[in-house]
Amino acid sequence: MKNKKIFIIALVFGLTFFCATYTAYAEPLDFPIPKVEINVDNAAAAPKDYVDSIKVLILITVLTLVPSIMILTTSFTRIVVVLSFVRSALSTQQNPPNQVLVGLALFLTFFIMHPVYTEVNNQAIKPYLDNKITQEEAIEVGSQPVKKFMLKQTRQKDIELFVNAAKMDKLEKPEDTPFRILIPAFVISELSQAFMMGFMIYIPFIVIDMIVASILMSMGMFMLPPISISLPFKLLLFFMVDGWNLVVKTLLNSFA
């Protein structure tokens, strides 16, 4: 009876709050809402304003592709895969959470790619904003540091795979590799490197699992999950070797 009264009181308060909120939002707003629109009226009278508006529109469109560019043309893929392998090897389920791993991968990517993007900014973006070079020249010059970084991390056999699949002529030099060939080759090279590093990470933890499972079987404790016993030892080993420092150091050195 008491729970029923509490439920009725809570329901009444909830309906009252909903009605008050709906009424408040249903009332007319006291301030005008600005009208936003994109048009090309009077382009002949003010061509500079028209061009600036088109540049802003193009920039907004490019920003929607930033996540894909970030993942496929930087060190992000290798880093996030290796960090995921670390969590799986430790058998800690969702610890660290995905948000922490992705955030760490992002900042490590910013750190690794900083020299590349500094070069792009100095050689392409600043001269273009100062009207010293055209947009086509900025794209051509700015893509070179990124392509150089990707070529350094891409295996030759992966590039040859896509060159042969595209039925292209043999490239005279690596710098002639178009991005439609380089990007997928770079991604599978990064995945291969990440999986190799993940294999090396798994080995010590697999040894711990085997030792714990053997001990439990010899004691006849078949119903006790080995993972619940081996987890503290995995965490202890990872802590003793300063695992996160070692993993991040290895990732940084792999891009040197």
WOVENVEN-V332845 format. One record per residue. PSI is psi in whole degrees, 0 to 359 (999 if undefined). NEAR is the number of other ideal C-beta (glycine too) atoms within 12 Angstrom. D_FIRST is the distance of its C-alpha to the first C-alpha in Angstrom with 1 decimal. Layout:
[[PSI;NEAR;D_FIRST] [PSI;NEAR;D_FIRST]]
This chain:
[[317;7;0.0] [318;8;3.8] [325;9;5.5] [319;10;5.1] [318;11;6.4] [320;12;8.8] [317;13;9.9] [318;14;10.7] [316;14;12.6] [321;14;14.4] [318;14;15.4] [314;14;16.8] [320;14;18.7] [316;14;20.0] [322;14;21.3] [315;14;22.8] [319;14;24.6] [315;15;25.9] [319;14;27.3] [318;14;28.9] [316;13;30.4] [319;12;31.7] [320;12;33.2] [319;12;34.9] [340;11;36.5] [341;11;37.4] [149;10;39.5] [144;10;43.2] [145;9;44.4] [347;6;46.6] [146;6;49.0] [144;7;51.2] [125;8;50.6] [144;6;53.9] [120;7;55.5] [127;7;56.4] [157;8;59.0] [121;12;61.8] [171;13;65.1] [27;16;68.8] [144;12;70.1] [34;12;73.1] [325;15;73.7] [328;10;77.4] [326;10;77.2] [72;13;75.0] [328;13;75.4] [317;14;74.3] [324;17;70.9] [315;19;70.6] [318;16;71.5] [321;14;69.0] [320;22;66.2] [321;19;67.1] [318;17;67.1] [318;15;63.6] [318;17;62.4] [320;16;64.1] [318;17;62.6] [321;14;59.1] [319;12;59.8] [325;15;61.2] [332;14;58.1] [340;12;56.0] [358;15;58.3] [316;17;58.0] [316;15;55.3] [318;16;57.6] [320;21;60.7] [319;23;58.9] [320;25;57.9] [347;28;61.1] [11;35;63.9] [188;34;62.8] [4;41;62.0] [318;36;58.3] [309;35;58.3] [317;38;59.8] [311;39;57.7] [327;31;54.3] [317;30;55.3] [317;40;56.6] [325;37;53.5] [322;31;51.3] [322;30;53.6] [313;37;53.0] [319;33;49.3] [321;24;49.6] [324;32;52.2] [343;34;49.9] [41;28;47.1] [19;23;44.6] [250;13;42.6] [24;14;41.6] [123;16;43.2] [153;22;44.8] [163;15;42.8] [322;16;44.6] [322;12;44.6] [316;20;46.4] [315;28;49.0] [319;23;49.7] [316;18;50.0] [319;27;52.4] [322;35;54.3] [313;24;54.7] [327;20;56.0] [324;31;58.3] [316;32;59.6] [319;20;60.2] [314;21;62.1] [320;28;64.2] [357;30;65.0] [314;19;65.8] [324;19;69.6] [311;30;69.6] [334;25;67.7] [319;16;69.8] [319;22;72.9] [318;28;71.5] [317;21;70.7] [325;19;74.1] [337;25;76.1] [306;29;74.3] [310;24;71.6] [313;18;73.4] [325;20;76.7] [317;23;75.0] [333;16;73.1] [7;11;76.5] [31;13;78.1] [334;15;80.5] [161;19;79.7] [173;13;78.4] [320;21;75.0] [319;12;76.6] [323;18;78.4] [318;24;75.1] [318;21;73.4] [314;21;76.3] [319;26;76.8] [334;28;73.1] [342;29;72.5] [312;24;75.2] [321;27;73.3] [317;34;70.3] [322;32;72.5] [317;24;74.3] [315;28;71.1] [320;37;69.9] [325;30;73.3] [331;23;73.4] [359;36;70.2] [135;34;71.0] [145;24;72.9] [323;19;76.1] [329;14;75.2] [323;28;72.0] [317;36;74.0] [327;20;76.6] [312;22;73.9] [331;28;72.8] [315;26;76.4] [322;16;77.5] [326;14;74.5] [356;19;75.4] [44;9;79.1] [159;18;80.2] [157;10;83.5] [133;15;83.7] [136;21;82.7] [323;10;85.5] [156;10;83.4] [328;25;79.6] [344;20;79.3] [358;18;80.0] [121;31;76.8] [158;21;74.7] [332;26;71.0] [340;16;70.1] [320;30;71.7] [319;36;70.8] [307;30;67.1] [325;26;66.2] [320;36;68.7] [319;38;67.3] [313;32;63.7] [332;25;64.7] [319;32;66.8] [319;37;63.9] [320;27;61.7] [315;23;64.4] [320;29;64.8] [320;33;61.1] [325;20;60.8] [317;21;63.8] [323;30;62.2] [323;29;58.9] [317;19;60.9] [327;21;62.4] [323;32;59.0] [329;25;57.5] [306;17;60.4] [326;25;59.5] [328;33;55.8] [322;23;56.7] [317;17;59.0] [316;28;56.1] [318;27;53.9] [318;18;56.8] [314;20;57.4] [317;27;53.8] [320;22;53.5] [318;16;56.8] [316;18;55.7] [320;21;52.4] [321;16;54.3] [334;11;56.9] [358;14;54.2] [18;9;52.6] [71;16;49.3] [335;11;48.9] [349;10;45.1] [120;16;44.9] [126;15;45.1] [331;25;48.3] [327;22;46.8] [336;18;44.3] [322;22;47.3] [337;30;49.8] [312;23;47.6] [324;17;48.1] [325;25;51.8] [314;33;52.0] [321;22;50.4] [315;16;52.7] [315;25;55.7] [323;26;54.7] [319;15;54.3] [325;13;57.5] [5;18;59.6] [61;13;57.9] [314;26;56.8] [320;24;55.6] [318;14;58.9] [318;22;60.9] [313;34;59.2] [321;24;59.5] [319;17;63.1] [320;29;64.0] [316;35;62.5] [317;20;64.5] [333;12;67.7] [341;24;67.3] [3;31;67.8] [999;13;70.8]]
